[in-house]
Every structure is written in C-alpha cells, then in structure tokens.
Amino acid sequence: MSEKTLGERAIILMVGRVVAVVVGIATPMVLVRVFTQTEFGAYRQINLAVMTVIGILAFGFPQSLFYFFPKYPSRRRTFVSQALFSQVIFGCIFLGITLFTGEALARFFKHEIFLIASPLIGGIALFQMTRSIMESLLIVEKRVAWASLYIVLRDVLRGLALVIVVLTARSLIALVYTLLIFEGVAFSVVILYSAIRYHIFRFRFSKDDFREQTRYSVPMGIGKGAADLTERLDQFLIVDRFTPADYAVYSQGAFPMRFFNIPHQSIFDIVIPNVVTLIKDGKRDELIRFWHDLVSKLAVITIPVVVLSQVVGVDAMVLLFTEEYRFSGALFQVYVFVLLRYLTAYAVLPRSYARTRLIMKSTFAALAVMLVAGWLGTVYFGMFGTVSAMLLSQYLHGFIQLQSGRRDIGLPWKQFLPWSNIFRTAGVAVAAAILPTVAALVIPSMIGRLAVCIPVFVAGYLAGLRLTGVYDWYHDPTVRKVLIRYLPFLSRSKNSELR
C-alpha cells in the first residue's frame, strides 16, 4: 500500500480524535444527571488539576519528538527513551508532592474530596504524562491509522468504565479510583510498546543528545506549560472566587472547546514534520504555497463553527447537560471566539523553525495579561469578564508567534495570510446562518430548532463554498480519496475521479 498523503493522515487522525471527544462529551452527559452540581464541579476540578500539571511538568519532551524524529533517524531510540523516562521522573516527583498537599487542595478547591484524592491525582498525572508519548510516537512513525484507533479505543474504554462506575456506585471517589486504574493500564501499554519497538531499557545515556533535546524541549515546554496555564487560568480564577457548583457551570461553557480544537491540533501534529523538512531543504516557494493552503483550509473548518455556535450554542448546551447548565451556553458563545486564532496556524512556523524561546516569551506575555485582565474582569464583570480576558490573552499569544513566523518566512502581512480566502469564507458562513437564525426565532421547540438549524446551516455552507469557488470540497482529491476508502459506496459514483 502506498504511503498516505499529508491530507489523508490529517483527516484520519482528526476522525479518531473527534470520535474520542464525542465519547468525552457523552460521559459528562451521564455525570450531570447523576451527581449534584457541587459533586460534578469537584470532578471537573480534579480534571483541571491533572491537566494543568501535565501541561507544566511535561517540559516539551513529548512534543520534541515531532522535531527530532524526522531530523535524526539514526538516533530515534535515544530521543524516544529520553522523552519517556523524563515523563516518568517528573510524574514521580509530582506524585511525591501530592502526598502532603491534600489539605491545601481541599481549601483552594472548596471540597473535601481532595483530602482523599490528592495522592490519586498525583498517580493519574504520572500515568497520563507518560501515556501521552504513545500518541506522539504513532504519529511521527506515520502510523496514523493506528494512532487514530488507539485514541478511539482508549477514550471509549475509559468513558465506558467511568459511566459503569457512576451508574453502579454513584460515588465520586469511586470515579477517581477508576480513572487511576485505567490510566495505569494505559501507562503499561506505552511502556510495553516502547520496550518492544525501541528497546528503551537498552539505550545508553548520551550527555550530548540529552543536552540537545533539552535545549529544544525545555524552552518550548516551559512556554507550553505557561500556555496551558494561561488557557486554564480563567478557570482557576473561577475556582478561587466561586463555589464548585458555579465552576461546574463555567467549565461546561469551556468544555466543548476541546471538541473544536481537535481538527486544528490534528493538522498541526501532522504538518510540523513536513514543514521542518521543507525548511531544511530550502524550498521556500513550496513552503509559502503550503502555508497559504493550510491557512485557507483552516478557515474553512474554523469560521463556520464560530458562526453556527452563535445560533445554536445555548440550545445545544441545554440538550446535552440539562436546563441547569443554560448559562454555560451563553458563556460558550463567547468562549468559542478563541478558535479564530487557530485558523492562522500561529504555532506551526515557530515550532518548525525551532523558535522555542520566542514561544516561551509569547506565553509569559499572555500569562501576564491574563493575570491582570482576568482578575479585574472577574472582580468587576463576573464570569463574562473572565472569558473576555481569556480571549485577549490568547489573541496576544497567537499574534506574537504569528509575527515571528512572518519574519522567518520573509513576507509582509499583506502576503503572509490568504486574506481574500479568509474573508470570502467568513462571508459564506454568515450568509449560511441567515435562514437558521430566522428559524431559531420562530420555532418554539428546542429540539425542533436544533433539528432544523444545524442541517440547514451545514447544507447552505457547503453549497456556498462550492458555488462561490472558495473551496470545491466535493472534488478535493484528498477528501474524496479518504471518503471512498472508508465509504466504499462513493466509489460507484460516476463523479468519482479516484475510483
């Protein structure tokens, strides 16, 4: 079988991650119907603590594989082993700390579950930090179908385990123990795979290799950790000033963002090794064409999500998480605007040019803005002030990295981004939203509004893309090839050019 194209790999990985996140959304749909808002808020706070720690303590070693794996094929075992063992060491250090922090966490998060769960949180973080290597390995090995399958199986099995425990035990601490056990199994799988494929227990430590990987990883990791903290700082401000029940409402407003981040993160993970290769080979013109095509397609994915969310965001939130979470929908309609920074692929060029110090500096600038604006916004304007400050800091973070990429690639702003395609895509999305907006105003039933507005918008948007010539998705070779492979009946269409 011939090697899959870049577009095929991105789509396959994106499908796997989308399926996994759908399962991730389905799990809270059960939890909110079993737990009180306070209990569910405490569960979300545990997730917040774990994910924040993982982002900070990884120090960029898993992400470094996207750079070193294609650049130094003969030294892959060394870089993989160093990345894996670094996560184990950092995770064990954090686990030791959590043995003594139960009371402090319980006071900050305002829930007694942390008195018991503190060391469990340390164990979950250790296992999750290490098992994140697995996905990175499968992607850089270009075994994207396996990466997609691994993601789906992992998240489906975890979701099933959590739902079964919740429905039978109806206990928050039982849920935390289940997470710990599941992540421990996933951790074992990563260790076994790495031992078989890369013989990680046989590698010889090289001071020079470790220094080289550290120089790349640590500045980027500190920057990424600060970026993760910046992205979640709004949630910590809510935790500090509000109750766990209030945090449950706020966190659900931000939760769907994980679903919408999936296409962008999948594309970034796939394209960065290819951009590194183009830069190494000095193919500047090809790099510019690739960059413009990437941003144009990201706009096609991103802009309609933002527009449609303004029409159906509140109704969708109520349908998924009950009437108690209606305010979450209003928060989500503001939160979703953070997606607009992703259409610029702001992180691709700095990471590909190894501008890790610049990434770190941009992150700390955004963190400083979020600390000041977030505190002021939360105090004077409540949750909407917190969300607005988050948007400001994230746009600053993206702009600084985008400016660095523009200088590296050597283009003025007018030529750096495909502005015409971006604005035309926005025009198509807004036009497609007119009829659904009218329908949302006149249809009394929530289910009826969703059943009409979403398909009408999607149909209008796809038709508009083709009619205006913005993007002929139907005849895109990559899209059709993937669809035909996984939906064989399309191969019988006389319009298929890739039969």
URVENTA-V769264 format. One record per pair of residues at least 12 apart in sequence whose C-alpha atoms are under 8 Angstrom apart, sorted by the first residue. I is the first residue (numbers start at 1). J is the second residue. If there is no record, write none. Layout:
i: [I & I]
j: [J & J]
This chain:
i: [5 & 6 & 6 & 7 & 7 & 8 & 8 & 8 & 8 & 9 & 9 & 9 & 9 & 10 & 10 & 10 & 11 & 11 & 11 & 12 & 12 & 12 & 12 & 13 & 13 & 13 & 13 & 13 & 14 & 14 & 14 & 14 & 14 & 15 & 16 & 16 & 16 & 16 & 16 & 17 & 17 & 17 & 17 & 17 & 18 & 18 & 18 & 19 & 20 & 20 & 20 & 20 & 20 & 21 & 21 & 21 & 22 & 23 & 23 & 23 & 24 & 24 & 25 & 26 & 27 & 27 & 27 & 28 & 29 & 29 & 30 & 31 & 31 & 32 & 32 & 33 & 33 & 34 & 34 & 34 & 35 & 37 & 37 & 37 & 37 & 37 & 38 & 38 & 38 & 38 & 38 & 39 & 39 & 39 & 40 & 40 & 40 & 41 & 41 & 41 & 41 & 41 & 41 & 42 & 42 & 42 & 42 & 42 & 43 & 44 & 44 & 45 & 45 & 45 & 46 & 48 & 49 & 50 & 50 & 50 & 50 & 51 & 52 & 52 & 52 & 52 & 53 & 54 & 54 & 54 & 55 & 55 & 55 & 55 & 56 & 56 & 56 & 56 & 56 & 56 & 56 & 57 & 57 & 57 & 57 & 58 & 58 & 58 & 58 & 58 & 58 & 59 & 59 & 59 & 59 & 59 & 59 & 59 & 59 & 60 & 60 & 60 & 60 & 60 & 60 & 60 & 61 & 61 & 61 & 61 & 61 & 61 & 61 & 61 & 61 & 61 & 62 & 62 & 62 & 62 & 62 & 63 & 63 & 64 & 64 & 64 & 64 & 65 & 65 & 65 & 65 & 65 & 65 & 66 & 66 & 66 & 66 & 66 & 67 & 67 & 67 & 67 & 68 & 69 & 70 & 70 & 70 & 71 & 77 & 77 & 77 & 77 & 78 & 78 & 78 & 78 & 78 & 78 & 79 & 79 & 79 & 80 & 80 & 81 & 81 & 81 & 82 & 83 & 84 & 84 & 87 & 87 & 87 & 88 & 88 & 88 & 90 & 91 & 91 & 91 & 91 & 91 & 91 & 92 & 92 & 94 & 94 & 95 & 95 & 95 & 95 & 95 & 95 & 96 & 96 & 97 & 98 & 98 & 98 & 98 & 99 & 99 & 101 & 102 & 102 & 102 & 102 & 102 & 102 & 103 & 105 & 108 & 108 & 109 & 109 & 109 & 110 & 110 & 111 & 113 & 117 & 117 & 120 & 120 & 120 & 121 & 123 & 124 & 124 & 124 & 124 & 127 & 127 & 127 & 127 & 128 & 128 & 130 & 130 & 131 & 131 & 131 & 131 & 131 & 133 & 134 & 135 & 135 & 135 & 139 & 139 & 140 & 140 & 154 & 158 & 158 & 161 & 162 & 162 & 162 & 165 & 216 & 216 & 217 & 219 & 219 & 219 & 219 & 220 & 220 & 220 & 220 & 221 & 222 & 223 & 223 & 223 & 223 & 223 & 223 & 223 & 223 & 224 & 224 & 224 & 226 & 226 & 226 & 226 & 227 & 227 & 227 & 227 & 229 & 230 & 230 & 230 & 230 & 230 & 230 & 230 & 231 & 231 & 233 & 233 & 234 & 234 & 234 & 234 & 234 & 234 & 235 & 235 & 235 & 237 & 237 & 237 & 237 & 238 & 238 & 238 & 238 & 249 & 249 & 249 & 250 & 250 & 250 & 251 & 252 & 252 & 253 & 253 & 253 & 253 & 253 & 253 & 253 & 254 & 254 & 254 & 254 & 256 & 257 & 257 & 260 & 260 & 261 & 263 & 264 & 264 & 264 & 264 & 268 & 268 & 271 & 272 & 272 & 272 & 272 & 273 & 275 & 275 & 275 & 276 & 276 & 279 & 279 & 284 & 288 & 292 & 292 & 292 & 294 & 295 & 295 & 295 & 295 & 295 & 296 & 296 & 296 & 296 & 298 & 298 & 298 & 298 & 299 & 299 & 299 & 299 & 300 & 300 & 300 & 302 & 302 & 302 & 302 & 303 & 303 & 303 & 303 & 304 & 304 & 304 & 306 & 306 & 306 & 306 & 307 & 307 & 307 & 308 & 308 & 308 & 309 & 309 & 310 & 311 & 311 & 311 & 311 & 311 & 312 & 312 & 312 & 312 & 312 & 313 & 313 & 313 & 313 & 314 & 314 & 314 & 314 & 314 & 314 & 314 & 315 & 315 & 315 & 316 & 316 & 317 & 319 & 331 & 331 & 331 & 334 & 334 & 335 & 335 & 335 & 337 & 338 & 338 & 338 & 341 & 341 & 341 & 344 & 344 & 346 & 346 & 346 & 346 & 346 & 347 & 347 & 347 & 349 & 349 & 349 & 350 & 350 & 350 & 350 & 353 & 358 & 358 & 359 & 362 & 362 & 362 & 362 & 362 & 363 & 365 & 365 & 366 & 366 & 366 & 366 & 367 & 369 & 369 & 369 & 370 & 370 & 370 & 370 & 373 & 373 & 374 & 374 & 374 & 374 & 377 & 421 & 424 & 425 & 425 & 428 & 428 & 428 & 429 & 431 & 432 & 432 & 432 & 432 & 432 & 432 & 433 & 435 & 435 & 435 & 436 & 436 & 436 & 436 & 436 & 437 & 439 & 439 & 440 & 475 & 477 & 477 & 480 & 480 & 481 & 484]
j: [478 & 270 & 271 & 478 & 479 & 478 & 479 & 481 & 482 & 142 & 144 & 145 & 270 & 266 & 267 & 270 & 266 & 267 & 482 & 144 & 145 & 148 & 482 & 144 & 145 & 147 & 148 & 266 & 148 & 262 & 263 & 266 & 267 & 148 & 147 & 148 & 149 & 151 & 152 & 148 & 151 & 152 & 262 & 266 & 259 & 262 & 263 & 152 & 151 & 152 & 153 & 155 & 156 & 155 & 258 & 259 & 259 & 155 & 156 & 159 & 155 & 159 & 256 & 159 & 159 & 162 & 163 & 321 & 320 & 321 & 163 & 163 & 166 & 321 & 322 & 321 & 322 & 166 & 167 & 170 & 170 & 244 & 245 & 246 & 248 & 249 & 243 & 244 & 245 & 246 & 248 & 172 & 244 & 245 & 244 & 245 & 248 & 244 & 245 & 246 & 247 & 248 & 249 & 109 & 111 & 113 & 244 & 248 & 172 & 248 & 251 & 109 & 244 & 247 & 121 & 232 & 121 & 121 & 122 & 124 & 125 & 125 & 225 & 228 & 229 & 232 & 125 & 125 & 128 & 129 & 224 & 225 & 228 & 229 & 221 & 222 & 224 & 225 & 226 & 228 & 229 & 87 & 90 & 91 & 225 & 86 & 87 & 90 & 129 & 221 & 225 & 217 & 218 & 219 & 220 & 221 & 222 & 224 & 225 & 217 & 218 & 219 & 220 & 221 & 222 & 224 & 82 & 83 & 84 & 86 & 87 & 213 & 214 & 217 & 218 & 221 & 83 & 84 & 132 & 133 & 136 & 136 & 217 & 83 & 213 & 216 & 217 & 79 & 80 & 83 & 136 & 137 & 140 & 136 & 140 & 269 & 272 & 273 & 272 & 273 & 276 & 352 & 213 & 140 & 140 & 273 & 277 & 277 & 198 & 199 & 200 & 203 & 200 & 203 & 204 & 205 & 206 & 209 & 209 & 210 & 213 & 198 & 200 & 198 & 200 & 203 & 210 & 133 & 130 & 133 & 126 & 129 & 130 & 126 & 129 & 130 & 126 & 122 & 123 & 125 & 126 & 127 & 129 & 122 & 126 & 122 & 126 & 119 & 121 & 122 & 123 & 125 & 126 & 119 & 122 & 122 & 118 & 119 & 121 & 122 & 118 & 119 & 118 & 114 & 115 & 116 & 117 & 118 & 119 & 115 & 118 & 239 & 240 & 239 & 240 & 244 & 243 & 244 & 244 & 173 & 173 & 176 & 176 & 177 & 180 & 180 & 180 & 179 & 180 & 183 & 184 & 183 & 184 & 186 & 187 & 183 & 187 & 187 & 190 & 183 & 186 & 187 & 189 & 190 & 190 & 190 & 147 & 150 & 151 & 269 & 270 & 270 & 273 & 186 & 179 & 182 & 178 & 175 & 178 & 179 & 178 & 354 & 356 & 356 & 356 & 357 & 359 & 360 & 356 & 357 & 359 & 360 & 360 & 360 & 356 & 357 & 359 & 360 & 361 & 362 & 363 & 364 & 359 & 360 & 363 & 360 & 363 & 364 & 367 & 363 & 364 & 366 & 367 & 367 & 363 & 366 & 367 & 370 & 390 & 393 & 394 & 390 & 394 & 370 & 371 & 370 & 374 & 386 & 387 & 389 & 390 & 247 & 250 & 251 & 374 & 375 & 378 & 386 & 250 & 378 & 383 & 386 & 325 & 327 & 328 & 328 & 331 & 383 & 328 & 325 & 328 & 327 & 328 & 329 & 330 & 331 & 332 & 335 & 328 & 331 & 332 & 335 & 332 & 335 & 336 & 305 & 339 & 339 & 301 & 298 & 342 & 343 & 345 & 345 & 348 & 348 & 348 & 349 & 351 & 352 & 352 & 287 & 349 & 352 & 352 & 353 & 352 & 353 & 409 & 409 & 416 & 417 & 418 & 345 & 343 & 344 & 345 & 417 & 418 & 343 & 418 & 421 & 422 & 342 & 343 & 344 & 345 & 343 & 344 & 422 & 425 & 422 & 425 & 471 & 339 & 340 & 342 & 343 & 340 & 425 & 426 & 429 & 426 & 429 & 461 & 336 & 337 & 339 & 340 & 429 & 430 & 433 & 433 & 454 & 457 & 333 & 336 & 333 & 433 & 436 & 437 & 440 & 453 & 440 & 449 & 450 & 453 & 454 & 329 & 330 & 332 & 333 & 326 & 327 & 328 & 329 & 330 & 332 & 333 & 329 & 446 & 450 & 329 & 450 & 329 & 447 & 383 & 384 & 387 & 387 & 388 & 387 & 388 & 391 & 391 & 391 & 394 & 395 & 394 & 395 & 398 & 402 & 417 & 398 & 399 & 401 & 402 & 405 & 398 & 401 & 402 & 402 & 405 & 408 & 401 & 402 & 404 & 405 & 408 & 401 & 404 & 401 & 396 & 397 & 398 & 400 & 401 & 397 & 396 & 397 & 393 & 394 & 396 & 397 & 393 & 389 & 392 & 393 & 389 & 390 & 392 & 393 & 386 & 389 & 386 & 387 & 389 & 390 & 389 & 470 & 470 & 465 & 470 & 461 & 464 & 465 & 461 & 461 & 456 & 457 & 458 & 460 & 461 & 464 & 457 & 453 & 456 & 457 & 452 & 453 & 454 & 456 & 457 & 453 & 452 & 453 & 453 & 497 & 497 & 498 & 496 & 498 & 498 & 499]
